Every structure is written in structure tokens, then in C-alpha cells.
């Protein structure tokens, strides 16, 4: 998960995306109340936002459109707030959660047991590398590790495209001041489409859909947009959103509210 508010940024020289943290343990319990449920979590040093649910993750959870059934992948799950809250909200949903940080994975497993959840599978994995090769998902969700760099972000987006079912959707959140627009462009370059779902509290939620006939590899952008991302437009109280597409002339266009910026 991304370090939007600085919590969990670096512990004794370690990032929260360190595979095997060595910082001393300081376990505590926090409670997250969101979308009508209260879920308890154990947190610790060397994991993201150990003080409680961070703003970016909360905004992402509040705006996600998740099916009642199917499979959800929480990529970079940390101690588990996204995946476990949705496992609580959607008991028929099959939730998979991955993180490279072994301490975060251990906490997520403890938190699943703490909340009595049986519809979750939690795997220590560098991206999707440790998941079954034939496993696919209807939705991939992440508060991505922005500070890990563009190489990691591009890998996340590519892996999401590979494991999503046709018409499946990718949902991301990023701080406006820390590369949200750049992330939108990266998603569009891989999926051929991307939208702002909401802009709130200094964060932007991005949604993209894997549409039949879309790009089969990076660089093959198309000029269509997703129709099933649950995008909250003006009719749902959000007056501004953005669309990103590549037009027939190959010029990339970002529509943000009333402004449109064409990019070479």
C-alpha cells in the first residue's frame, strides 16, 4: 500500500515493502469502521499505516464497486484492511491477498482469524509470482507502493491485466501530489482505458476495465473506455471525473473535469 500520509514510510532504514523486516515488534490493535462494518486489526512496526486505516485506503474502500460473488485480489495487502473488510462485507466473495512483506502477511492471517473470516486466502508473494498459474480474478484492488518506483507500478498493472477475467476491473488509489496522473497514464497504456472514479481528500481513485478486444500487450492502446467500473459521475454526486484514452491519431487525451489535455 502506498505511503500517502507518511505513516509506516520507513522503519529503521526499512520500507514497508521490505520482504523480511527486522525492526522490533510493537503489536497493537486498531479498529476500522467503514461502509457500515467495524473490523479489528493487529498491526506492528515495519508495515504500512500501523496506526490505523489511512485516508487513501479508506477512500478506495468507500468507492469500490465489488460483486457479491467471484474472486478479488488485494495486491500488496499489508495487514489486511482492504481484503478483510470486503471479505466481511461480501461473505460469498473469494478474497485472495498477497504481500511481499512476511510480517504483513502474518498479521493479515492473524486478522482473518481474529475476525472469523473463512473466505480469504493470504499468500506471501512478490506480486502474483506465488499464486497458482491458472488463477484469475474478477477485480484487482491495490493502494500501491508508489515510493517503490514506476517499475514496480508497471509490474502491478501488467500482472493485474494478466490475471483479470474479461470485463474484470482494476481499482487503484494514489495521492494527487504523488503521481496520481502518472499512474492513470500507466494504467491506460496497458489497459487502453482508465478513469478517475473520485477525487477526495488529496487522493484519486482510478478504475480500468479489461475489455474484450483490448490491448494484448503494452503499447497497443485502443480508443474505448470502460463501462462497468461503477464510475460515479455527476448523477451520483461527483461532478468531475477523468477519462484517459488514445484516439485514432495516437494522441493521448486526459479529460479532467472541464479540461482536456492532449499529449504526444
C-alpha positions in Angstrom: 0.0 0.0 0.0 1.2 3.5 -0.8 2.6 5.8 1.8 0.2 8.6 1.3 0.2 10.2 4.8 3.8 9.2 5.8 2.7 6.5 8.3 4.8 3.4 8.0 7.1 5.1 5.5 10.4 3.7 6.8 11.3 1.8 9.9 14.9 1.6 10.9 16.0 2.0 7.3 13.3 -0.4 6.1 10.4 0.2 3.8 7.0 -1.4 4.4 7.7 -3.4 1.2 10.8 -5.0 2.7 10.4 -8.8 2.4 11.8 -9.7 5.8 11.7 -6.8 8.3 13.9 -6.9 11.4 12.5 -4.0 13.3 11.5 -4.9 16.9 7.8 -5.9 17.2 5.3 -3.4 18.7 2.0 -5.1 18.2 -1.2 -3.1 18.7 -4.9 -3.4 17.9 -6.7 -0.8 15.8 -10.3 -0.7 14.6 -11.6 0.4 11.2 -15.2 1.5 10.8 -16.1 1.8 7.1 -19.2 1.0 4.9 -21.2 0.1 8.0 -18.9 -2.5 9.5 -16.3 -2.4 12.2 -13.2 -4.6 11.8 -10.4 -5.1 14.3 -6.8 -5.4 13.1 -3.5 -6.3 14.7 -0.7 -4.0 13.4 3.0 -3.8 14.0 6.2 -1.9 13.1 7.5 -2.2 9.5 4.0 -2.5 8.0 2.1 0.3 6.2 0.0 2.6 8.3 0.3 0.7 11.5 -1.6 3.5 13.4 -4.9 2.7 11.7 -6.7 2.9 8.4 -5.1 5.6 6.2 -7.1 8.1 4.3 -6.2 6.8 0.8 -7.2 3.2 1.7 -10.5 4.4 3.3 -11.4 6.5 0.2 -10.7 3.5 -2.0 -12.8 1.1 0.1 -15.7 3.7 0.2 -15.8 4.0 -3.6 -15.1 0.4 -4.7 -17.8 -1.4 -6.7 -17.4 -5.1 -5.7 -19.5 -8.0 -6.8 -21.3 -10.3 -4.3 -19.5 -13.3 -5.7 -16.4 -14.0 -7.7 -12.7 -13.5 -6.8 -11.0 -10.4 -5.6 -7.2 -9.9 -5.4 -5.8 -7.5 -2.9 -2.3 -6.8 -4.3 0.0 -5.5 -1.6 -2.4 -6.2 1.2 -0.4 -5.1 4.2 -2.0 -6.2 7.5 -5.2 -6.7 5.5 -7.7 -3.8 5.6 -8.9 -3.8 2.0 -9.3 -7.6 1.6 -10.6 -8.3 5.0 -13.2 -5.5 5.0 -14.5 -6.7 1.7 -14.5 -10.4 2.9 -16.6 -9.1 5.8 -19.0 -7.2 3.6 -19.3 -9.9 0.9 -19.2 -13.4 2.6 -19.7 -15.2 -0.8 -16.7 -13.4 -2.3 -13.5 -15.3 -2.5 -10.7 -12.9 -1.5 -7.0 -13.5 -2.2 -4.4 -11.3 -0.6 -0.7 -11.0 -1.4 2.2 -9.0 0.0 6.0 -9.3 -0.2 6.4 -8.4 3.5 6.3 -11.5 5.6 5.4 -9.6 8.7 2.4 -8.0 7.0 1.3 -11.4 5.7 1.5 -13.0 9.2 -0.6 -10.1 10.6 -3.2 -10.4 7.8 -3.6 -14.1 8.6 -4.0 -13.4 12.3 -6.5 -10.7 11.4 -8.5 -13.0 9.3 -8.8 -15.4 12.2 -9.5 -12.6 14.7 -12.5 -11.6 12.6 -13.7 -15.1 11.9 -13.2 -14.9 8.2 -13.0 -18.1 6.1 -13.4 -16.7 2.6 -9.8 -15.4 2.4 -6.5 -16.8 1.1 -3.4 -14.9 2.2 -0.1 -15.6 0.4 3.4 -14.2 0.9 4.3 -13.3 -2.7 6.3 -10.9 -4.8 3.4 -9.7 -6.8 1.5 -12.7 -8.2 4.5 -15.0 -8.5 3.5 -17.4 -5.8 -0.2 -17.7 -6.9 -1.5 -20.7 -9.0 -0.7 -20.0 -12.6 -4.3 -20.6 -13.7 -5.9 -18.4 -11.1 -8.0 -15.5 -12.4 -9.9 -12.6 -10.7 -13.0 -10.5 -11.3 -11.5 -7.5 -9.6 -7.9 -6.4 -8.6 -7.6 -3.8 -5.9 -4.5 -2.0 -4.6 -3.2 1.0 -2.7 0.1 0.6 -4.5 3.6 1.2 -3.2 4.1 4.5 -5.0 7.5 5.0 -3.4 8.7 1.7 -4.8 9.0 3.3 -8.2 7.5 3.1 -11.7 9.0 -0.3 -12.4 7.0 -1.9 -9.6 3.9 0.0 -10.5 4.1 -1.1 -14.1 4.5 -4.7 -13.0 1.4 -4.4 -10.8 -0.6 -3.1 -13.7 0.7 -5.7 -16.1 0.0 -8.5 -13.6 -3.5 -7.2 -13.0 -4.2 -7.3 -16.7 -2.9 -10.8 -17.0 -5.0 -12.3 -14.1 -8.2 -10.4 -14.7 -11.2 -12.1 -16.3 -12.6 -10.5 -19.4 -14.6 -7.4 -18.2 -12.8 -7.6 -14.9 -11.7 -4.3 -13.3 -8.6 -2.8 -11.7 -9.0 -0.3 -8.9 -6.1 1.9 -7.5 -5.8 4.9 -5.3 -2.9 7.4 -5.3 -2.2 10.7 -3.7 -2.8 13.6 -6.1 0.6 15.1 -5.2 2.5 11.9 -5.6 1.9 10.7 -9.1 -1.8 10.0 -9.5 -1.9 11.4 -13.0 1.2 9.4 -14.0 -0.4 6.3 -12.6 -3.6 6.9 -14.6 -1.4 7.1 -17.8 0.4 3.9 -17.0 -2.9 2.1 -16.5 -4.3 3.4 -19.8 -1.2 2.4 -21.6 -1.7 -1.2 -20.5 -5.5 -1.5 -20.5 -6.3 1.1 -23.2 -8.6 2.9 -20.8 -8.7 4.5 -17.3 -10.9 6.8 -15.3 -10.9 8.9 -12.2 -13.7 7.5 -10.1 -13.5 10.1 -7.3 -11.1 12.9 -6.2 -11.3 13.5 -2.4 -9.1 14.5 0.4 -6.0 14.7 -1.7 -6.4 11.3 -3.3 -7.7 10.0 -6.6 -9.3 6.6 -7.2 -8.6 5.1 -10.6 -10.6 2.4 -12.4 -9.9 0.5 -15.5 -11.7 -2.4 -17.2 -10.2 -5.4 -19.2 -12.4 -5.2 -22.3 -12.6 -7.8 -24.9 -10.6 -6.8 -27.9 -8.3 -4.6 -25.7 -4.5 -4.4 -26.0 -2.8 -7.8 -25.7 0.5 -6.2 -24.7 1.8 -2.8 -23.5 1.6 -0.1 -26.2 -1.4 -1.4 -28.0 -3.8 1.2 -26.8 -7.4 1.4 -28.1 -9.9 4.2 -28.2 -12.6 2.7 -26.0 -13.4 3.3 -22.3 -14.7 1.0 -19.5 -18.5 0.9 -19.0 -18.7 -1.2 -15.9 -16.2 0.3 -13.4 -19.0 1.6 -11.3 -17.8 5.1 -12.1 -19.6 7.7 -10.0 -20.5 10.5 -12.4 -22.5 13.7 -11.8 -25.7 11.8 -11.4 -24.2 10.2 -8.2 -23.0 13.4 -6.7 -19.5 13.6 -8.2 -19.4 16.4 -10.7 -15.9 15.7 -12.0 -14.1 12.6 -13.2 -11.4 11.9 -15.8 -11.2 9.7 -18.8 -8.0 8.6 -20.5 -7.9 7.1 -23.9 -5.8 7.0 -27.1 -7.6 8.5 -30.1 -7.2 7.3 -33.7 -4.4 9.7 -34.4 -2.4 8.2 -31.5 -2.6 11.3 -29.3 -3.3 10.5 -25.7 -6.1 12.5 -24.2 -6.8 13.1 -20.5 -10.2 14.7 -19.7 -10.3 16.0 -16.2 -13.5 17.9 -15.3 -13.9 20.5 -18.0 -10.3 20.5 -19.0 -8.8 18.3 -21.7 -5.1 17.9 -22.2 -3.7 16.2 -25.4 -0.3 14.7 -25.0 2.2 13.4 -27.6 
